[in-house]
Amino acid sequence: MALVKYDNEANAMYFRLGKGKRRIKSTIALGKDRFIDVDPRGKIVGVEIILPKVLPKEAQQALKRSKDTIELVQ
């Protein structure tokens, strides 16, 4: 299962992996606009992507039409 959340203020998307809320031990930067969160066992629990300040018009419209949170189930 994954949960996808868009934060309009931060202009970022967060992908939470797995069921339930898990403790984040650390955040690892993968460049200036991508980060992964890992739990105490070193497993990835989330991925954050900071979106560009200027998005293509199609992307802006899609984000406006979408819910803030989407749950993906396997």
CHARMM internal coordinates of N, CA and C (Angstrom, degrees):
IC EDIT
DIST 1 N 1 CA 1.4396
DIST 1 CA 1 C 1.5262
ANGL 1 N 1 CA 1 C 109.35
DIST 1 C 2 N 1.3094
ANGL 1 CA 1 C 2 N 115.81
DIHE 1 N 1 CA 1 C 2 N 146.45
DIST 2 N 2 CA 1.4614
ANGL 1 C 2 N 2 CA 121.51
DIHE 1 CA 1 C 2 N 2 CA 175.37
DIST 2 CA 2 C 1.5213
ANGL 2 N 2 CA 2 C 108.60
DIHE 1 C 2 N 2 CA 2 C -140.23
DIST 2 C 3 N 1.3016
ANGL 2 CA 2 C 3 N 115.30
DIHE 2 N 2 CA 2 C 3 N 149.35
DIST 3 N 3 CA 1.4529
ANGL 2 C 3 N 3 CA 121.90
DIHE 2 CA 2 C 3 N 3 CA 177.44
DIST 3 CA 3 C 1.5250
ANGL 3 N 3 CA 3 C 106.66
DIHE 2 C 3 N 3 CA 3 C -120.35
DIST 3 C 4 N 1.3154
ANGL 3 CA 3 C 4 N 117.25
DIHE 3 N 3 CA 3 C 4 N 127.19
DIST 4 N 4 CA 1.4604
ANGL 3 C 4 N 4 CA 121.88
DIHE 3 CA 3 C 4 N 4 CA 179.91
DIST 4 CA 4 C 1.5192
ANGL 4 N 4 CA 4 C 107.68
DIHE 3 C 4 N 4 CA 4 C -109.95
DIST 4 C 5 N 1.3277
ANGL 4 CA 4 C 5 N 115.95
DIHE 4 N 4 CA 4 C 5 N 127.19
DIST 5 N 5 CA 1.4642
ANGL 4 C 5 N 5 CA 120.17
DIHE 4 CA 4 C 5 N 5 CA -178.15
DIST 5 CA 5 C 1.5265
ANGL 5 N 5 CA 5 C 109.28
DIHE 4 C 5 N 5 CA 5 C -130.23
DIST 5 C 6 N 1.3243
ANGL 5 CA 5 C 6 N 115.46
DIHE 5 N 5 CA 5 C 6 N 135.33
DIST 6 N 6 CA 1.4655
ANGL 5 C 6 N 6 CA 121.30
DIHE 5 CA 5 C 6 N 6 CA 177.13
DIST 6 CA 6 C 1.5183
ANGL 6 N 6 CA 6 C 108.54
DIHE 5 C 6 N 6 CA 6 C -107.73
DIST 6 C 7 N 1.3312
ANGL 6 CA 6 C 7 N 116.35
DIHE 6 N 6 CA 6 C 7 N 128.54
DIST 7 N 7 CA 1.4607
ANGL 6 C 7 N 7 CA 122.60
DIHE 6 CA 6 C 7 N 7 CA 177.76
DIST 7 CA 7 C 1.5282
ANGL 7 N 7 CA 7 C 107.64
DIHE 6 C 7 N 7 CA 7 C -107.49
DIST 7 C 8 N 1.3206
ANGL 7 CA 7 C 8 N 116.02
DIHE 7 N 7 CA 7 C 8 N 107.77
DIST 8 N 8 CA 1.4619
ANGL 7 C 8 N 8 CA 121.49
DIHE 7 CA 7 C 8 N 8 CA -176.48
DIST 8 CA 8 C 1.5235
ANGL 8 N 8 CA 8 C 112.02
DIHE 7 C 8 N 8 CA 8 C -63.68
DIST 8 C 9 N 1.3329
ANGL 8 CA 8 C 9 N 117.87
DIHE 8 N 8 CA 8 C 9 N -40.87
DIST 9 N 9 CA 1.4671
ANGL 8 C 9 N 9 CA 121.04
DIHE 8 CA 8 C 9 N 9 CA -178.70
DIST 9 CA 9 C 1.5182
ANGL 9 N 9 CA 9 C 111.76
DIHE 8 C 9 N 9 CA 9 C -64.45
DIST 9 C 10 N 1.3276
ANGL 9 CA 9 C 10 N 116.81
DIHE 9 N 9 CA 9 C 10 N -43.05
DIST 10 N 10 CA 1.4653
ANGL 9 C 10 N 10 CA 121.14
DIHE 9 CA 9 C 10 N 10 CA -179.51
DIST 10 CA 10 C 1.5226
ANGL 10 N 10 CA 10 C 111.75
DIHE 9 C 10 N 10 CA 10 C -85.26
DIST 10 C 11 N 1.3334
ANGL 10 CA 10 C 11 N 116.87
DIHE 10 N 10 CA 10 C 11 N -11.48
DIST 11 N 11 CA 1.4632
ANGL 10 C 11 N 11 CA 122.78
DIHE 10 CA 10 C 11 N 11 CA -174.93
DIST 11 CA 11 C 1.5303
ANGL 11 N 11 CA 11 C 109.79
DIHE 10 C 11 N 11 CA 11 C 52.33
DIST 11 C 12 N 1.3391
ANGL 11 CA 11 C 12 N 114.26
DIHE 11 N 11 CA 11 C 12 N 51.61
DIST 12 N 12 CA 1.4598
ANGL 11 C 12 N 12 CA 120.50
DIHE 11 CA 11 C 12 N 12 CA -176.06
DIST 12 CA 12 C 1.5219
ANGL 12 N 12 CA 12 C 110.69
DIHE 11 C 12 N 12 CA 12 C -136.56
DIST 12 C 13 N 1.3214
ANGL 12 CA 12 C 13 N 114.76
DIHE 12 N 12 CA 12 C 13 N 154.34
DIST 13 N 13 CA 1.4641
ANGL 12 C 13 N 13 CA 121.22
DIHE 12 CA 12 C 13 N 13 CA 174.20
DIST 13 CA 13 C 1.5225
ANGL 13 N 13 CA 13 C 107.51
DIHE 12 C 13 N 13 CA 13 C -115.49
DIST 13 C 14 N 1.3347
ANGL 13 CA 13 C 14 N 115.53
DIHE 13 N 13 CA 13 C 14 N 138.24
DIST 14 N 14 CA 1.4606
ANGL 13 C 14 N 14 CA 120.94
DIHE 13 CA 13 C 14 N 14 CA 178.85
DIST 14 CA 14 C 1.5221
ANGL 14 N 14 CA 14 C 108.44
DIHE 13 C 14 N 14 CA 14 C -123.37
DIST 14 C 15 N 1.3215
ANGL 14 CA 14 C 15 N 115.77
DIHE 14 N 14 CA 14 C 15 N 130.51
DIST 15 N 15 CA 1.4596
ANGL 14 C 15 N 15 CA 122.91
DIHE 14 CA 14 C 15 N 15 CA 178.93
DIST 15 CA 15 C 1.5271
ANGL 15 N 15 CA 15 C 107.32
DIHE 14 C 15 N 15 CA 15 C -111.75
DIST 15 C 16 N 1.3330
ANGL 15 CA 15 C 16 N 117.20
DIHE 15 N 15 CA 15 C 16 N 107.88
DIST 16 N 16 CA 1.4655
ANGL 15 C 16 N 16 CA 121.22
DIHE 15 CA 15 C 16 N 16 CA 177.52
DIST 16 CA 16 C 1.5184
ANGL 16 N 16 CA 16 C 107.61
DIHE 15 C 16 N 16 CA 16 C -92.48
DIST 16 C 17 N 1.3191
ANGL 16 CA 16 C 17 N 116.61
DIHE 16 N 16 CA 16 C 17 N 127.20
DIST 17 N 17 CA 1.4579
ANGL 16 C 17 N 17 CA 122.32
DIHE 16 CA 16 C 17 N 17 CA -175.78
DIST 17 CA 17 C 1.5187
ANGL 17 N 17 CA 17 C 110.76
DIHE 16 C 17 N 17 CA 17 C -102.98
DIST 17 C 18 N 1.3210
ANGL 17 CA 17 C 18 N 116.88
DIHE 17 N 17 CA 17 C 18 N 141.51
DIST 18 N 18 CA 1.4581
ANGL 17 C 18 N 18 CA 121.75
DIHE 17 CA 17 C 18 N 18 CA 177.71
DIST 18 CA 18 C 1.5144
ANGL 18 N 18 CA 18 C 112.49
DIHE 17 C 18 N 18 CA 18 C 88.20
DIST 18 C 19 N 1.3297
ANGL 18 CA 18 C 19 N 114.07
DIHE 18 N 18 CA 18 C 19 N 175.57
DIST 19 N 19 CA 1.4683
ANGL 18 C 19 N 19 CA 120.80
DIHE 18 CA 18 C 19 N 19 CA -178.32
DIST 19 CA 19 C 1.5185
ANGL 19 N 19 CA 19 C 110.53
DIHE 18 C 19 N 19 CA 19 C -90.20
DIST 19 C 20 N 1.3192
ANGL 19 CA 19 C 20 N 115.12
DIHE 19 N 19 CA 19 C 20 N 148.26
DIST 20 N 20 CA 1.4579
ANGL 19 C 20 N 20 CA 120.74
DIHE 19 CA 19 C 20 N 20 CA 175.06
DIST 20 CA 20 C 1.5157
ANGL 20 N 20 CA 20 C 112.81
DIHE 19 C 20 N 20 CA 20 C 68.72
DIST 20 C 21 N 1.3068
ANGL 20 CA 20 C 21 N 114.22
DIHE 20 N 20 CA 20 C 21 N 177.54
DIST 21 N 21 CA 1.4542
ANGL 20 C 21 N 21 CA 120.51
DIHE 20 CA 20 C 21 N 21 CA 179.87
DIST 21 CA 21 C 1.5229
ANGL 21 N 21 CA 21 C 108.48
DIHE 20 C 21 N 21 CA 21 C -95.88
DIST 21 C 22 N 1.3209
ANGL 21 CA 21 C 22 N 116.83
DIHE 21 N 21 CA 21 C 22 N 125.57
DIST 22 N 22 CA 1.4606
ANGL 21 C 22 N 22 CA 120.94
DIHE 21 CA 21 C 22 N 22 CA -179.68
DIST 22 CA 22 C 1.5215
ANGL 22 N 22 CA 22 C 109.71
DIHE 21 C 22 N 22 CA 22 C -113.53
DIST 22 C 23 N 1.3110
ANGL 22 CA 22 C 23 N 115.18
DIHE 22 N 22 CA 22 C 23 N 149.53
DIST 23 N 23 CA 1.4597
ANGL 22 C 23 N 23 CA 121.30
DIHE 22 CA 22 C 23 N 23 CA -178.92
DIST 23 CA 23 C 1.5259
ANGL 23 N 23 CA 23 C 110.36
DIHE 22 C 23 N 23 CA 23 C -68.03
DIST 23 C 24 N 1.3196
ANGL 23 CA 23 C 24 N 116.24
DIHE 23 N 23 CA 23 C 24 N 136.57
DIST 24 N 24 CA 1.4607
ANGL 23 C 24 N 24 CA 121.86
DIHE 23 CA 23 C 24 N 24 CA 177.21
DIST 24 CA 24 C 1.5205
ANGL 24 N 24 CA 24 C 108.10
DIHE 23 C 24 N 24 CA 24 C -99.17
DIST 24 C 25 N 1.3308
ANGL 24 CA 24 C 25 N 115.68
DIHE 24 N 24 CA 24 C 25 N 121.69
DIST 25 N 25 CA 1.4616
ANGL 24 C 25 N 25 CA 120.48
DIHE 24 CA 24 C 25 N 25 CA 178.45
DIST 25 CA 25 C 1.5224
ANGL 25 N 25 CA 25 C 110.69
DIHE 24 C 25 N 25 CA 25 C -85.45
DIST 25 C 26 N 1.3337
ANGL 25 CA 25 C 26 N 116.16
DIHE 25 N 25 CA 25 C 26 N -42.14
DIST 26 N 26 CA 1.4580
ANGL 25 C 26 N 26 CA 119.05
DIHE 25 CA 25 C 26 N 26 CA -179.12
DIST 26 CA 26 C 1.5208
ANGL 26 N 26 CA 26 C 111.09
DIHE 25 C 26 N 26 CA 26 C -155.06
DIST 26 C 27 N 1.3127
ANGL 26 CA 26 C 27 N 113.73
DIHE 26 N 26 CA 26 C 27 N 161.44
DIST 27 N 27 CA 1.4594
ANGL 26 C 27 N 27 CA 121.92
DIHE 26 CA 26 C 27 N 27 CA 176.55
DIST 27 CA 27 C 1.5192
ANGL 27 N 27 CA 27 C 107.48
DIHE 26 C 27 N 27 CA 27 C -117.80
DIST 27 C 28 N 1.3231
ANGL 27 CA 27 C 28 N 115.70
DIHE 27 N 27 CA 27 C 28 N 130.42
DIST 28 N 28 CA 1.4607
ANGL 27 C 28 N 28 CA 121.60
DIHE 27 CA 27 C 28 N 28 CA -177.97
DIST 28 CA 28 C 1.5242
ANGL 28 N 28 CA 28 C 108.54
DIHE 27 C 28 N 28 CA 28 C -112.15
DIST 28 C 29 N 1.3322
ANGL 28 CA 28 C 29 N 116.11
DIHE 28 N 28 CA 28 C 29 N 125.39
DIST 29 N 29 CA 1.4653
ANGL 28 C 29 N 29 CA 120.76
DIHE 28 CA 28 C 29 N 29 CA 178.59
DIST 29 CA 29 C 1.5214
ANGL 29 N 29 CA 29 C 109.79
DIHE 28 C 29 N 29 CA 29 C -78.63
DIST 29 C 30 N 1.3201
ANGL 29 CA 29 C 30 N 115.20
DIHE 29 N 29 CA 29 C 30 N 136.09
DIST 30 N 30 CA 1.4662
ANGL 29 C 30 N 30 CA 122.08
DIHE 29 CA 29 C 30 N 30 CA 175.50
DIST 30 CA 30 C 1.5267
ANGL 30 N 30 CA 30 C 107.66
DIHE 29 C 30 N 30 CA 30 C -117.43
DIST 30 C 31 N 1.2925
ANGL 30 CA 30 C 31 N 116.15
DIHE 30 N 30 CA 30 C 31 N 52.79
DIST 31 N 31 CA 1.4588
ANGL 30 C 31 N 31 CA 121.20
DIHE 30 CA 30 C 31 N 31 CA -172.67
DIST 31 CA 31 C 1.5143
ANGL 31 N 31 CA 31 C 108.49
DIHE 30 C 31 N 31 CA 31 C 109.55
DIST 31 C 32 N 1.3226
ANGL 31 CA 31 C 32 N 116.24
DIHE 31 N 31 CA 31 C 32 N -170.18
DIST 32 N 32 CA 1.4677
ANGL 31 C 32 N 32 CA 119.53
DIHE 31 CA 31 C 32 N 32 CA -175.55
DIST 32 CA 32 C 1.5209
ANGL 32 N 32 CA 32 C 114.11
DIHE 31 C 32 N 32 CA 32 C -82.71
DIST 32 C 33 N 1.3367
ANGL 32 CA 32 C 33 N 117.44
DIHE 32 N 32 CA 32 C 33 N -12.86
DIST 33 N 33 CA 1.4635
ANGL 32 C 33 N 33 CA 118.70
DIHE 32 CA 32 C 33 N 33 CA -174.40
DIST 33 CA 33 C 1.5229
ANGL 33 N 33 CA 33 C 114.58
DIHE 32 C 33 N 33 CA 33 C -133.15
DIST 33 C 34 N 1.3290
ANGL 33 CA 33 C 34 N 117.68
DIHE 33 N 33 CA 33 C 34 N 13.35
DIST 34 N 34 CA 1.4728
ANGL 33 C 34 N 34 CA 121.42
DIHE 33 CA 33 C 34 N 34 CA 178.75
DIST 34 CA 34 C 1.5256
ANGL 34 N 34 CA 34 C 108.59
DIHE 33 C 34 N 34 CA 34 C -137.22
DIST 34 C 35 N 1.3379
ANGL 34 CA 34 C 35 N 114.73
DIHE 34 N 34 CA 34 C 35 N 136.40
DIST 35 N 35 CA 1.4615
ANGL 34 C 35 N 35 CA 120.36
DIHE 34 CA 34 C 35 N 35 CA -176.85
DIST 35 CA 35 C 1.5211
ANGL 35 N 35 CA 35 C 109.46
DIHE 34 C 35 N 35 CA 35 C -141.25
DIST 35 C 36 N 1.3331
ANGL 35 CA 35 C 36 N 116.27
DIHE 35 N 35 CA 35 C 36 N 148.53
DIST 36 N 36 CA 1.4620
ANGL 35 C 36 N 36 CA 119.90
DIHE 35 CA 35 C 36 N 36 CA 171.53
DIST 36 CA 36 C 1.5232
ANGL 36 N 36 CA 36 C 108.27
DIHE 35 C 36 N 36 CA 36 C -121.14
DIST 36 C 37 N 1.3243
ANGL 36 CA 36 C 37 N 115.57
DIHE 36 N 36 CA 36 C 37 N 141.96
DIST 37 N 37 CA 1.4603
ANGL 36 C 37 N 37 CA 122.44
DIHE 36 CA 36 C 37 N 37 CA 175.13
DIST 37 CA 37 C 1.5150
ANGL 37 N 37 CA 37 C 107.87
DIHE 36 C 37 N 37 CA 37 C -102.90
DIST 37 C 38 N 1.3404
ANGL 37 CA 37 C 38 N 116.35
DIHE 37 N 37 CA 37 C 38 N 135.27
DIST 38 N 38 CA 1.4619
ANGL 37 C 38 N 38 CA 120.69
DIHE 37 CA 37 C 38 N 38 CA 178.80
DIST 38 CA 38 C 1.5221
ANGL 38 N 38 CA 38 C 109.97
DIHE 37 C 38 N 38 CA 38 C -122.19
DIST 38 C 39 N 1.3382
ANGL 38 CA 38 C 39 N 115.64
DIHE 38 N 38 CA 38 C 39 N 149.77
DIST 39 N 39 CA 1.4616
ANGL 38 C 39 N 39 CA 121.05
DIHE 38 CA 38 C 39 N 39 CA 179.71
DIST 39 CA 39 C 1.5295
ANGL 39 N 39 CA 39 C 109.51
DIHE 38 C 39 N 39 CA 39 C -88.06
DIST 39 C 40 N 1.3342
ANGL 39 CA 39 C 40 N 118.40
DIHE 39 N 39 CA 39 C 40 N 178.01
DIST 40 N 40 CA 1.4639
ANGL 39 C 40 N 40 CA 120.84
DIHE 39 CA 39 C 40 N 40 CA -178.81
DIST 40 CA 40 C 1.5353
ANGL 40 N 40 CA 40 C 114.33
DIHE 39 C 40 N 40 CA 40 C -59.16
DIST 40 C 41 N 1.3430
ANGL 40 CA 40 C 41 N 117.69
DIHE 40 N 40 CA 40 C 41 N -22.02
DIST 41 N 41 CA 1.4690
ANGL 40 C 41 N 41 CA 120.36
DIHE 40 CA 40 C 41 N 41 CA 178.08
DIST 41 CA 41 C 1.5278
ANGL 41 N 41 CA 41 C 112.53
DIHE 40 C 41 N 41 CA 41 C -89.61
DIST 41 C 42 N 1.3318
ANGL 41 CA 41 C 42 N 116.96
DIHE 41 N 41 CA 41 C 42 N 0.67
DIST 42 N 42 CA 1.4570
ANGL 41 C 42 N 42 CA 121.02
DIHE 41 CA 41 C 42 N 42 CA 178.67
DIST 42 CA 42 C 1.5128
ANGL 42 N 42 CA 42 C 114.76
DIHE 41 C 42 N 42 CA 42 C 86.67
DIST 42 C 43 N 1.3326
ANGL 42 CA 42 C 43 N 116.99
DIHE 42 N 42 CA 42 C 43 N 9.61
DIST 43 N 43 CA 1.4683
ANGL 42 C 43 N 43 CA 120.70
DIHE 42 CA 42 C 43 N 43 CA 179.04
DIST 43 CA 43 C 1.5262
ANGL 43 N 43 CA 43 C 110.04
DIHE 42 C 43 N 43 CA 43 C -88.13
DIST 43 C 44 N 1.3281
ANGL 43 CA 43 C 44 N 115.68
DIHE 43 N 43 CA 43 C 44 N 143.88
DIST 44 N 44 CA 1.4609
ANGL 43 C 44 N 44 CA 120.80
DIHE 43 CA 43 C 44 N 44 CA 179.25
DIST 44 CA 44 C 1.5264
ANGL 44 N 44 CA 44 C 109.27
DIHE 43 C 44 N 44 CA 44 C -72.16
DIST 44 C 45 N 1.3336
ANGL 44 CA 44 C 45 N 115.76
DIHE 44 N 44 CA 44 C 45 N 127.35
DIST 45 N 45 CA 1.4677
ANGL 44 C 45 N 45 CA 120.74
DIHE 44 CA 44 C 45 N 45 CA 178.42
DIST 45 CA 45 C 1.5231
ANGL 45 N 45 CA 45 C 112.21
DIHE 44 C 45 N 45 CA 45 C -113.14
DIST 45 C 46 N 1.3360
ANGL 45 CA 45 C 46 N 117.01
DIHE 45 N 45 CA 45 C 46 N -14.29
DIST 46 N 46 CA 1.4523
ANGL 45 C 46 N 46 CA 118.96
DIHE 45 CA 45 C 46 N 46 CA -179.86
DIST 46 CA 46 C 1.5142
ANGL 46 N 46 CA 46 C 112.68
DIHE 45 C 46 N 46 CA 46 C -166.24
DIST 46 C 47 N 1.3212
ANGL 46 CA 46 C 47 N 114.65
DIHE 46 N 46 CA 46 C 47 N 157.93
DIST 47 N 47 CA 1.4637
ANGL 46 C 47 N 47 CA 122.24
DIHE 46 CA 46 C 47 N 47 CA 178.42
DIST 47 CA 47 C 1.5268
ANGL 47 N 47 CA 47 C 107.51
DIHE 46 C 47 N 47 CA 47 C -133.74
DIST 47 C 48 N 1.3318
ANGL 47 CA 47 C 48 N 116.56
DIHE 47 N 47 CA 47 C 48 N 129.90
DIST 48 N 48 CA 1.4587
ANGL 47 C 48 N 48 CA 120.89
DIHE 47 CA 47 C 48 N 48 CA 177.52
DIST 48 CA 48 C 1.5217
ANGL 48 N 48 CA 48 C 109.18
DIHE 47 C 48 N 48 CA 48 C -116.15
DIST 48 C 49 N 1.3212
ANGL 48 CA 48 C 49 N 115.63
DIHE 48 N 48 CA 48 C 49 N 135.66
DIST 49 N 49 CA 1.4582
ANGL 48 C 49 N 49 CA 121.57
DIHE 48 CA 48 C 49 N 49 CA 177.85
DIST 49 CA 49 C 1.5234
ANGL 49 N 49 CA 49 C 107.59
DIHE 48 C 49 N 49 CA 49 C -126.32
DIST 49 C 50 N 1.3296
ANGL 49 CA 49 C 50 N 115.93
DIHE 49 N 49 CA 49 C 50 N 119.56
DIST 50 N 50 CA 1.4562
ANGL 49 C 50 N 50 CA 121.18
DIHE 49 CA 49 C 50 N 50 CA 175.41
DIST 50 CA 50 C 1.5320
ANGL 50 N 50 CA 50 C 106.26
DIHE 49 C 50 N 50 CA 50 C -83.17
DIST 50 C 51 N 1.3083
ANGL 50 CA 50 C 51 N 116.73
DIHE 50 N 50 CA 50 C 51 N 123.47
DIST 51 N 51 CA 1.4603
ANGL 50 C 51 N 51 CA 121.01
DIHE 50 CA 50 C 51 N 51 CA -177.59
DIST 51 CA 51 C 1.5289
ANGL 51 N 51 CA 51 C 110.88
DIHE 50 C 51 N 51 CA 51 C -82.11
DIST 51 C 52 N 1.3350
ANGL 51 CA 51 C 52 N 117.55
DIHE 51 N 51 CA 51 C 52 N 155.72
DIST 52 N 52 CA 1.4677
ANGL 51 C 52 N 52 CA 120.31
DIHE 51 CA 51 C 52 N 52 CA 177.27
DIST 52 CA 52 C 1.5273
ANGL 52 N 52 CA 52 C 110.59
DIHE 51 C 52 N 52 CA 52 C -60.69
DIST 52 C 53 N 1.3338
ANGL 52 CA 52 C 53 N 115.75
DIHE 52 N 52 CA 52 C 53 N 151.04
DIST 53 N 53 CA 1.4686
ANGL 52 C 53 N 53 CA 119.63
DIHE 52 CA 52 C 53 N 53 CA 179.54
DIST 53 CA 53 C 1.5207
ANGL 53 N 53 CA 53 C 111.37
DIHE 52 C 53 N 53 CA 53 C -62.57
DIST 53 C 54 N 1.3128
ANGL 53 CA 53 C 54 N 116.61
DIHE 53 N 53 CA 53 C 54 N -33.99
DIST 54 N 54 CA 1.4644
ANGL 53 C 54 N 54 CA 120.97
DIHE 53 CA 53 C 54 N 54 CA 178.75
DIST 54 CA 54 C 1.5232
ANGL 54 N 54 CA 54 C 107.83
DIHE 53 C 54 N 54 CA 54 C -113.26
DIST 54 C 55 N 1.3198
ANGL 54 CA 54 C 55 N 115.67
DIHE 54 N 54 CA 54 C 55 N 114.37
DIST 55 N 55 CA 1.4660
ANGL 54 C 55 N 55 CA 121.63
DIHE 54 CA 54 C 55 N 55 CA 179.24
DIST 55 CA 55 C 1.5259
ANGL 55 N 55 CA 55 C 109.80
DIHE 54 C 55 N 55 CA 55 C -102.87
DIST 55 C 56 N 1.3316
ANGL 55 CA 55 C 56 N 116.76
DIHE 55 N 55 CA 55 C 56 N 152.97
DIST 56 N 56 CA 1.4610
ANGL 55 C 56 N 56 CA 118.52
DIHE 55 CA 55 C 56 N 56 CA 172.84
DIST 56 CA 56 C 1.5336
ANGL 56 N 56 CA 56 C 109.67
DIHE 55 C 56 N 56 CA 56 C -57.33
DIST 56 C 57 N 1.3115
ANGL 56 CA 56 C 57 N 116.29
DIHE 56 N 56 CA 56 C 57 N 149.63
DIST 57 N 57 CA 1.4656
ANGL 56 C 57 N 57 CA 121.91
DIHE 56 CA 56 C 57 N 57 CA -176.76
DIST 57 CA 57 C 1.5279
ANGL 57 N 57 CA 57 C 111.75
DIHE 56 C 57 N 57 CA 57 C -54.86
DIST 57 C 58 N 1.3363
ANGL 57 CA 57 C 58 N 117.15
DIHE 57 N 57 CA 57 C 58 N -40.51
DIST 58 N 58 CA 1.4668
ANGL 57 C 58 N 58 CA 121.25
DIHE 57 CA 57 C 58 N 58 CA -179.61
DIST 58 CA 58 C 1.5275
ANGL 58 N 58 CA 58 C 111.19
DIHE 57 C 58 N 58 CA 58 C -61.56
DIST 58 C 59 N 1.3348
ANGL 58 CA 58 C 59 N 116.96
DIHE 58 N 58 CA 58 C 59 N -40.10
DIST 59 N 59 CA 1.4673
ANGL 58 C 59 N 59 CA 121.10
DIHE 58 CA 58 C 59 N 59 CA 179.38
DIST 59 CA 59 C 1.5252
ANGL 59 N 59 CA 59 C 110.53
DIHE 58 C 59 N 59 CA 59 C -67.65
DIST 59 C 60 N 1.3231
ANGL 59 CA 59 C 60 N 117.36
DIHE 59 N 59 CA 59 C 60 N -41.73
DIST 60 N 60 CA 1.4662
ANGL 59 C 60 N 60 CA 121.05
DIHE 59 CA 59 C 60 N 60 CA 177.89
DIST 60 CA 60 C 1.5252
ANGL 60 N 60 CA 60 C 110.77
DIHE 59 C 60 N 60 CA 60 C -59.55
DIST 60 C 61 N 1.3187
ANGL 60 CA 60 C 61 N 116.86
DIHE 60 N 60 CA 60 C 61 N -44.72
DIST 61 N 61 CA 1.4631
ANGL 60 C 61 N 61 CA 121.03
DIHE 60 CA 60 C 61 N 61 CA -179.39
DIST 61 CA 61 C 1.5258
ANGL 61 N 61 CA 61 C 111.15
DIHE 60 C 61 N 61 CA 61 C -65.66
DIST 61 C 62 N 1.3255
ANGL 61 CA 61 C 62 N 117.28
DIHE 61 N 61 CA 61 C 62 N -40.94
DIST 62 N 62 CA 1.4667
ANGL 61 C 62 N 62 CA 120.76
DIHE 61 CA 61 C 62 N 62 CA 179.38
DIST 62 CA 62 C 1.5245
ANGL 62 N 62 CA 62 C 110.86
DIHE 61 C 62 N 62 CA 62 C -63.33
DIST 62 C 63 N 1.3291
ANGL 62 CA 62 C 63 N 117.68
DIHE 62 N 62 CA 62 C 63 N -41.70
DIST 63 N 63 CA 1.4630
ANGL 62 C 63 N 63 CA 120.78
DIHE 62 CA 62 C 63 N 63 CA 178.78
DIST 63 CA 63 C 1.5250
ANGL 63 N 63 CA 63 C 111.14
DIHE 62 C 63 N 63 CA 63 C -64.85
DIST 63 C 64 N 1.3186
ANGL 63 CA 63 C 64 N 117.33
DIHE 63 N 63 CA 63 C 64 N -38.70
DIST 64 N 64 CA 1.4681
ANGL 63 C 64 N 64 CA 120.65
DIHE 63 CA 63 C 64 N 64 CA 179.10
DIST 64 CA 64 C 1.5272
ANGL 64 N 64 CA 64 C 111.69
DIHE 63 C 64 N 64 CA 64 C -65.74
DIST 64 C 65 N 1.3323
ANGL 64 CA 64 C 65 N 117.43
DIHE 64 N 64 CA 64 C 65 N -33.91
DIST 65 N 65 CA 1.4687
ANGL 64 C 65 N 65 CA 121.56
DIHE 64 CA 64 C 65 N 65 CA -178.55
DIST 65 CA 65 C 1.5303
ANGL 65 N 65 CA 65 C 112.58
DIHE 64 C 65 N 65 CA 65 C -81.14
DIST 65 C 66 N 1.3242
ANGL 65 CA 65 C 66 N 117.67
DIHE 65 N 65 CA 65 C 66 N -17.68
DIST 66 N 66 CA 1.4642
ANGL 65 C 66 N 66 CA 121.46
DIHE 65 CA 65 C 66 N 66 CA -174.10
DIST 66 CA 66 C 1.5233
ANGL 66 N 66 CA 66 C 111.96
DIHE 65 C 66 N 66 CA 66 C -88.41
DIST 66 C 67 N 1.3240
ANGL 66 CA 66 C 67 N 114.92
DIHE 66 N 66 CA 66 C 67 N 160.03
DIST 67 N 67 CA 1.4639
ANGL 66 C 67 N 67 CA 121.09
DIHE 66 CA 66 C 67 N 67 CA 172.80
DIST 67 CA 67 C 1.5233
ANGL 67 N 67 CA 67 C 108.27
DIHE 66 C 67 N 67 CA 67 C -72.38
DIST 67 C 68 N 1.3461
ANGL 67 CA 67 C 68 N 116.79
DIHE 67 N 67 CA 67 C 68 N 157.84
DIST 68 N 68 CA 1.4618
ANGL 67 C 68 N 68 CA 120.24
DIHE 67 CA 67 C 68 N 68 CA 177.54
DIST 68 CA 68 C 1.5222
ANGL 68 N 68 CA 68 C 111.88
DIHE 67 C 68 N 68 CA 68 C -68.18
DIST 68 C 69 N 1.3426
ANGL 68 CA 68 C 69 N 116.55
DIHE 68 N 68 CA 68 C 69 N -30.47
DIST 69 N 69 CA 1.4613
ANGL 68 C 69 N 69 CA 121.35
DIHE 68 CA 68 C 69 N 69 CA -178.35
DIST 69 CA 69 C 1.5235
ANGL 69 N 69 CA 69 C 109.36
DIHE 68 C 69 N 69 CA 69 C -130.64
DIST 69 C 70 N 1.3329
ANGL 69 CA 69 C 70 N 115.38
DIHE 69 N 69 CA 69 C 70 N 132.64
DIST 70 N 70 CA 1.4651
ANGL 69 C 70 N 70 CA 121.67
DIHE 69 CA 69 C 70 N 70 CA 178.34
DIST 70 CA 70 C 1.5219
ANGL 70 N 70 CA 70 C 108.12
DIHE 69 C 70 N 70 CA 70 C -128.41
DIST 70 C 71 N 1.3351
ANGL 70 CA 70 C 71 N 116.67
DIHE 70 N 70 CA 70 C 71 N 129.39
DIST 71 N 71 CA 1.4636
ANGL 70 C 71 N 71 CA 121.23
DIHE 70 CA 70 C 71 N 71 CA 178.49
DIST 71 CA 71 C 1.5225
ANGL 71 N 71 CA 71 C 109.02
DIHE 70 C 71 N 71 CA 71 C -100.34
DIST 71 C 72 N 1.3284
ANGL 71 CA 71 C 72 N 115.67
DIHE 71 N 71 CA 71 C 72 N 127.64
DIST 72 N 72 CA 1.4598
ANGL 71 C 72 N 72 CA 121.84
DIHE 71 CA 71 C 72 N 72 CA 178.03
DIST 72 CA 72 C 1.5165
ANGL 72 N 72 CA 72 C 108.47
DIHE 71 C 72 N 72 CA 72 C -107.69
DIST 72 C 73 N 1.3194
ANGL 72 CA 72 C 73 N 117.25
DIHE 72 N 72 CA 72 C 73 N 126.73
DIST 73 N 73 CA 1.4627
ANGL 72 C 73 N 73 CA 121.89
DIHE 72 CA 72 C 73 N 73 CA -177.89
DIST 73 CA 73 C 1.5173
ANGL 73 N 73 CA 73 C 108.63
DIHE 72 C 73 N 73 CA 73 C -116.83
DIST 73 C 74 N 1.3362
ANGL 73 CA 73 C 74 N 116.26
DIHE 73 N 73 CA 73 C 74 N 136.90
DIST 74 N 74 CA 1.4686
ANGL 73 C 74 N 74 CA 120.89
DIHE 73 CA 73 C 74 N 74 CA 178.67
DIST 74 CA 74 C 1.4895
ANGL 74 N 74 CA 74 C 110.85
DIHE 73 C 74 N 74 CA 74 C -78.83
END
COOR INIT
IC SEED 1 N 1 CA 1 C
IC BUILD
